């Protein structure tokens, strides 16, 4: 260690016990926590200052055992054994202490300096579960502290015991002598049962009956999938409905400010090209990104996080496990798909929770079929422009919701199909089994969810989009205004791509926008707008209606809109995701394949749809 005032503390525990919440409260960091196994797949580090010492807290991956059967178990075991820790805090769930004590007993055998943190006491109280912490301390022979990490309660007492163990003020005497060498694992479970029974007297009605009733509905073979689709529709309906008016207000306000910028540059007498680059290029692209991306993200992310905190996402994995097994893939892939809704790069990293290298590669290659937050605003904007108003009345948003849900379901179906294809060709093998924990349902903390969603997700993603969009607006404006012969460079490029793009139901500008949007999916639509602006009048797009007019004037039809949505769903991953795939696989070959597979599928789907549409209009 660097100096005597630094003390290294490992945080271990099963998934879903609130370990990362303890870590976040003590360190002040914003590491995201999620209700699925393996959410923390690398060691996160932070510092907590207590009694004049720096405690370097290391949040280990959630694991049920340290027998090193998976990457999480291996990382946790190796750090406890070789990480030069001063103490190890094992976080347990007060609502299911028996299961958690098995890990405690295993860690006690590795290191004597163990402190047990019994977390989620608030949840246990709701379920009429009381725990005798003093008796548990006597049984284990190590210090025990009770906490409610979400409410910040008990953490000072926990750190006092950690400090006392590190300073040698508390001498631990771990219970180790009750295990048969030949049947160690069985004895662990038996001893865990004995301890849990002795320190957890039953009192009252256990509210887990409510959980079982909900699971009988939410994970039922007949109702599980329909309810999942209904919840997905509800989230999208609220997103589309709620984002429409804020988007139009932002359009109006931001473009009105753009007019003020134009007047300012005119009064300064700046050259026309300076105004063009900064206002018509950079600023208007930024304005579009903010107006179109911010409202849907500000609604979608909190709703999705509420489902996550409620404990529903593991139920999604349970419902889809059978379908992944039929595709000879791992059921944990459903969890990585859910992570992909936020960011495909995060979904790729999340594939570490899959033990089988073959199944991990399948999950990585197919993760891009789930649209990330950078593609959602584009899909929602196209649906709002070309499908709202078709039916009329309240059915507008319902139709839009069903279309967006259909696009997502198509992506999931393609994930199954491509996973099965890969399992039968270059990644042959049978599906492995895995343990999936269905955590208890928990009441989400709405205020914290909203704050975390806005600052950790919405503003983070929007900031990344703005950083990429600004130079993109500059480049596109230059390409549109620098000519070679009598035609702009942008027209040269789009004209070259146009014949091929027409076969896909697109045009050269759209295909060029996807190519130039490789750095980030968020900038694809602004590039399309800038490209069309260069061929006609410069419009002040202060509403989606005017944006639709711009698109239709440049040849967009319903077929173009659907083809663009399909290609948005199925094309190469963004640069960040590609770099992440290279880092995770360590192979250029697998990275290239991860780009080729969704792109080929996208080209094929768009071609088939465009061909069918042309045939339909020819016949009818």
N, C-alpha and C positions, 0 to 999 in steps of 0.2 A: 504494500500500500504506500501511497505517496507520503503521508504523514500520519502521526499517531491520532490526530483528531478525526480522521476519516474511518468510518466503520461500514463494512459492506454487509447488507442485509438482503437475503433472498426471500422473495414472496412466492410461495408455492400454493397449490390447491387444485381441486377439481374445476372443470368448467362451470360457469354459472353460479359461483359462490360469492361474487362481488370482489374478487381479488384485485382486479384492475381499478375498481372504485376506491378501495383502500389506498392503492398506489396513487391515484389521482388526487385524493384529498390530502394526502401527506406531502406530495411533491408539488402540488399546484399545477401539474401538467394536464393536458387535455387528450390523453390517450383514449380513443373511442372504445367503448365496451359494447359487446353484443351478446345476445342470448343464443349462442351456438358453440359447440365444442371447437377448440382450437382457434378461437378468435385472435388470441395473442400467440403468434407463431414465431416470434423472435423475442430476445430479451430487451425489454424497455428499461431504461435507467433514469433515475431522477434523484434529487438531493432533498433531504429533510433535515433542518437544523433543530437540534433538541439538546438542551443542557450543555451548550458550548461545544457540541460535537456535530460534525457533518455525517449524516447517515445516508450512504449511497444505497438506495433501494433498487433492487433488480426484480422486475416483474417477469417471472418465468411463464412459459406457456402452460395453459390449463391442461392437466393430465389426471387420469384416474389411477395411474400406477407409475412406478419408475423402473419397470422391468425392461424398458428400452425396446418395446415392440413397435414404436412409431417415432417420427421425428420429434414430436413434442416431448415424449417421455425421455428420449435420448438427450435433448437439450437441457431439460430440467435436471436429470440425474447427473450429467457431466458438470453442470455449474455447481450443484450442491457439493459434489465430490472434489472438484478441482478449481472452483472459483475463488478460493481463499476467503470464504465468507466468515464473518464474526458470529452470525446467527442466522437461523432460518425461521421465518414466520409461515406457518401453514394455516391458510384461511379455510374455514369450514362453514358449511351451510347449516344453520341451526334447525332447519325444517327437515333435514335428512342426515342427521349426525352419523348414523351407523355407516353409511356408504363412505363418508368422508374420512372416518377414523382409520380405514384401511390404509390410505395414503399416509396419514400421520404416523402409523406404526412402522411403515416402510422407511420413512425419512428418519425416524428416531434411531433406526438401526444404522443409518449412514453417518449421522452427526449427533452429538449430545446436546448442542446448543439450539434447542428447538423451543419456539413459543407458539402456542396454539391460539388462533384468533377465531372465536365462534361468532360469525357474522350473521346478518339477517335476523337479528333477534326480534325486529318489528314484525317480520313475516311469521316467525314462530308464534309470537303472541296472538296474531290474528287466527292462527290455526290451533290455539289453545295448547301450545306446546311450551313447557317450561323446562329449563336445563339447570341442574345444580352444577355451576361452574367450579365451585370449590371441590366437590366430589370428583369431577372430571380431572381436576389438577392432581388430586391425590392418586387417582387410578393411573394416570399417564406418567406422573413423576416429572412433569415439565410445567412451566407457567401457562396459565390460560386466561385470556381476556375476552370479554363479551363486547361486541360492537354492533352498531347500526351505521355502516359506512355511508349509506346514501344520505343519512341525516347528520353525519359527522359526529356521532355519539360513540364514546368509548375509545376513541383513537388515542387520546392523551394517556389513558391507563395502559393501552397497548404499548405505546412508546416507552412508558416508564418501566415496564417489564422487559422490553427489549434492551433498554439502557442498563438495567440491573444485571441482565445475563451477560452482556458484553463487558461490563466492568467487573464481573466476578462476584457481584453482591448476592446473586441467586445461583446456587449450585443445583443444576438439574440432576435428576436421578431417573432417567428414562426406564420404563418397564420393558425388559427384553427377555426375561427368562421363561416365558410360558410357551415357546414355540418348538414344535417338533421339527427337527432338521429335514426329515423326508417329506413332511407335509406342511411346509412353512406357509404357503399361500392360504391353505384351508384354515390353518390356525389363526392367521391374521384376521380372516373374516369372522371366525368364531369369537375371537377375543374382542373384535370391534363390536360384535353384537352384544356381548356380555357388558362391555363398558357402556354402550349406548342405552341398554335396558336399565342399568343401575343408576344412571344420572339423568334420565329423562322419564320421570313419572308421568303416566298418562292422565290427562285432566280434560274433561269435556269432549266435545265433538270435534273431530279433526276436519277442517274445512277442505282437505284435499278431495273430499267427496265431490265438491263443486268442480275441481279440476278433472276428475274422472268423468263426470257428466259432460263437461265441455268436450273432453277428448273423444267421448263416444260419438259426438256429433261432428267435430272438426276433423277427426282422423278416420271417420267411417268410410268404407269402400264406396258407398253409394253417395254420401253427402260431402265427403272431404274435398273432392276436386271441384264440384259446383260451387261450394262456399268459397273456395279459394279464388275462383274466377269472379264470383260476385264481389268479393272484397277488392279484387284488382280493379274491377269496373268502377266500384264506388270511389276508390282513390283517384282514378283517372277522371271520373265525372266531376268530382270536387275540384281537381286541378284545372281542368279545362274551363269549367264554369267560373271559378274564382279568379282565373288569370286573365280573362277576356278584358274586363273593364280597366284593371290596373295597367295592363299592357298598352291600351289605347291612351290612357292618361299620361303614361311615361313617354309614349311616342310624341304626343302633342307638346308636352313640356320640354323634352329634350330637343326637338326640332325647332321649337320657338327660341330656345337658347342658341341654337345654331344660326338662326336669323340674326340674332344680336351679334354673334361672332362675325358674321358676314359684314354687317354694318360697321363693326369695329375695324376690320381689315380695309374696308373701302375708305373710311376716314383717315386711316394711316397712309393710304396710297401705296400699299404693298403690291408687288407684282401679282398678276392673276394666277400664276402657277403656285405661288406660296399659299394663296387662299384655297386653291384647288387641292393641294396636297394635305393641308392641315384641316380644312373644314369639310370639303366634299369627299376627301379620302379618309383620313384618320378619324375625324370626329363622328361622321355619320355612321361609319362602321361600328364605332364604340357605342353610339346611341342605339343602334339596332340591337346589338348584343345585350345591352342592359335592359331595353324595353321588352324584348322578347324572352330573354332567359330568366330574368330576376323573378317575375311573378309566379310562373309555374314551379320553379325550384323552391321558392319560399313556401309554397303550399305542399308540393309533393314530398319533399324531404321530411318535414315534421310528421306528415301522415304515415310515411313508411317507417320512420323511427318509432312512432307510437306502436305500430304493429310489432316491431322488433322488441321493444321494451316490454310489451305485454306477454311476450313469449310465443308468438305465433309462428315465427320463421322456422324453428325446428319442426313444427307440424307440417309446414310446406315440404320440408325435406322428407318427412315420413310419408306424406302422400305421394311424392314423386319417386320414392325409392324403388318401388316395383317396376316403374317404367325405365329407370336407369339400369336396373338389373336385366331387363329384357334387352337393353342395348349393350349389355355386357360391360357396363361402366359402374362407377361407384356412386352410391346414393348420396355421399357427401357433396357430389357435384352440384346438387340442388342448392346447397349453402353457398358455394362459390358463384353460382348464377345470381343469387340474391345480392351478393356483394358487388357483382358486375353492374347492377342497376345504379349503384352510386358511381363506380368508376371501374372500367375493365382492367386497368392496371392493378387496382386493389383486388379484383376478382382473381387475377392471375397469381398474385402473392398468396391469396387465400387458399390456392390449390395445394399449398404445403400441408394442409390438414389431411390430404389423401395419401395413405401410406404406400400404395402400389405405384411404382414409377410409371408403369404403362397407363394406369387409369389417371394419374396426375397429368400426363401429357395429353390425354384425350380431353380432360377438363380445360387445360390451357388453350388448346387449339380451338375449342368450340365456345370459349367464353365470350367471344366477340359477337355471337348471335344474340346476346342480350344487350339491348340498347342502353348505353350509359347516359349520365346526366347531360353530356354534351350533345347527344342526339335527340333527347326528349323534346327540347324546345323547338327544334326543326320539325319534328313529327307533329307536334301540337299546332305549330303555326300553319303548316300545310293543311292539316285537317280543318282548322278554324276558317281558313280562307276559302277552301274549295268544297267543304261539305256542310258547314253551318249555313242554314238558309235554304238548303235543298228541300227539306221536308217541311219546315216551318214550325213556329211555336216551340213548346218545351221539348219536342222531339229532336230539335237540332243538336242539343248537347248530348242527348241519349245516343243519337246516331254517331256523333263524333267519338263518344266514349267507346261504343261497340267497335268502331273502326280501329281505334288505338289499341284496344284490348286484343282485337284480332291480329294486329301486327305483332304484339308481344307474344301471343300464343303461337303464331307462325314461327317466331324466333325460337321458342321452346321446342316446337315440333322439329325444326331443323336441327336443333341441338341433339335431340334423341336420334334422328336419322343419321346425322354425320357421325355421332358417337358409335352407332352400330356399324356403320360403314368402316370406320377406322379400326374397330375391334375385329372385323373380319378380314382386314387387309394388312396394312403396315404395322398395326398395333394389336396383333392377335392375342387373345387370352380370354379367360373367364372372369366374371365379376367376383370380386372379393367380398367378404362379409365385414361388417363394422358395427360398433356399438353407438347408437344414437340416443342421447339423453333427451327426454322431454321435460324441460325444466318446469317448475310450477308457474302458473299464471301470476303475474304481478301487476299491480296498478301502476301505470306509467306516471312519472312525475312530469305533468304537462308543461309547467313553466321551464323546467330544466331541459326538456325535450326540445321546446321551441328555441330556446337560447342556443343549445348545442347545435341544432340543425341549421340555424341561421349563420352562426359564426364559424362552426367547424366544417360545414358542408356548403351551404348556399354561397356565402361570401368568398369562401376559399375557391370554389369552382368558378364563380363569376370573376374573381381576381385573375385566375389563370387564363380565362377566356379573354379578358381585357388586355392582358400582357401580350397575348398572341395576336389579338385582333388589330391592335394599333399598327404594328409593322405590316400586317397583311393588307390593311386599308391603304397604306402608303405604296406598297408594291403593286397592288391592283390598279390604283389610280395612275401610277407611272406607266404600267403596261397598257392601260387604256388610252393614254395620251401621248405616248411615244410611237411614232409611225415609222414603218418601213415601206417605202413606196407611198401608196395612197391609203394604206390600211394600218390600223394600230397593231402592235405586237399581240395584244390580247385577242383580236379578231383573227390574226394569223393562226394562233394556237387553237382557238375554238373551232375555226373552220377546218383545220386539219383533223380534229377529233369528231367533227359533226357527223360524217357518214356512218361511222361505227356507232356513235351514240344514238343515232336515230333507230338503229336496229333494236336498241334496248328500251325504246320509248322515252329517251332523254334527248338532249341536244348537246352540242359541243361545249357550250358554256357550263352546263351542269356537270358534265364529266370532268372538265378542267377544274371546276371548283372543288370537286372531291379530291383531285390530285394535289392541288395547291393547299387543300385543307388537311394534308397529312400531319402537320404539327399538332393540330387539335380539331376535333369534330365541330367545336363551337363556331368556327369561322367559315364553315362551308356556305351557309346561307348568305352571310354578308358578302362573300366573294361573288355569289350569283347576282346579288343586287347591284354591286359595283360594276360588274361586267355588263349588265343590261343598261345601266345608267350611261355607260360610255357609248352606247349605240343610239341613244335617244336623248330626250330632254332630261335635265337633272331635276328630279322630283323631290319634293319635301314629303317624305313618307310619314305622315303624322297619324296613320291608322293602318290597320291590316287591310282595310278595304282598298286604300290607295296602293298598298303593296301588291294586292291581288291584281289591280289594274295594270301595274307595271309588268307583272308576270304574264298576264293574258295578252298584253300588247306584244310580247316577245314570243308568242306561240304556245304558251302553256295551255293544256287542256286537262280534263280529269285524268286522262291516261298518263299524261306527263307527271301529274301530281302523285298518282299511285306508284308509278315507276320510280320516281325520286324517293318516295318513302321506302320502297322495297330495297333500293340500292343503299339508302341510308342504313337500313337494318343489316344488310349483307355486303360488306366491303372490307377492305384491309383495316386492321387496327390503327389507331393513331400512333404517332412516334413514341409517346410516353409508354404506351402499352407494349410496343415492339421492343423497346429497350428493356422493359421489365421482363418480357419473355426471354430475351437473350440472357439476362442476368440469372433468371430462375432455371433455365435449361442448360445454360453454358454452351449452347450450340447455335450456330448460324443456320444450320439445316432445319432445326425445329422452328426457329424464328421465321424463316422463309416460308415453311409449310403453314405456319399459323397465319401468314398473310395471304398465301395462295388459296387455301381452302375456302374461307368466307368470300373471297373475291370471285372465285370460279362459281360458287353457289349463287352469289348475287347476280353475276352476268347471266347465268342460266335462268334464274327465276324471272329477271327483267325481260329477257328475250322471249321466254314462253308467254309471259303476260302480254307483252306488246304485240306479239304475233297473234295471240288469241283475240286481242282487242281489235286489231286490224281486220281479222277475219270476220268478227262479229259485225263491225260497221259496214263491211263490204256486202254481207248477206242481208243485213237489215237496214 
